[in-house]
């Protein structure tokens, strides 16, 4: 995946609202990558768009130094999505189907995360 894929998903209408850009430090903390055993230096590049809070929608491409690190991060992102489901079941039940349809995939040293109102649009934007 490439960092430009995040904007491509937004341009394709995958998200129901305009999302805010996050920097690498914020993304590293948000996705709890240190808890997965990664260091901040392992995350060499990223593009992250995330809802300011109205929805659970977000899109991210994280680039790591190695495929092993990306594999570790993909597992951490799957845990993150599961945590989001638990935290939002009562608070924002309408968002749960988006979280359950979340795309978390690794390609070589990159990881894609998409929590979208239109997962098909997100998928086609990155294929």
Secondary structure, DSSP 8 states (H G I E B T S, - for coil): --THHHHHHHHTT-SSS--EEE-HHHHHHHTTTTTTT--GGGEEEEEEEE-SSSS--EEEEEEESSHHHHHHHHHHHHHHHHHHHHHHTTT-GGGHHHHHT-EEEEETTEEEEEE-S-HHHHHHHH-
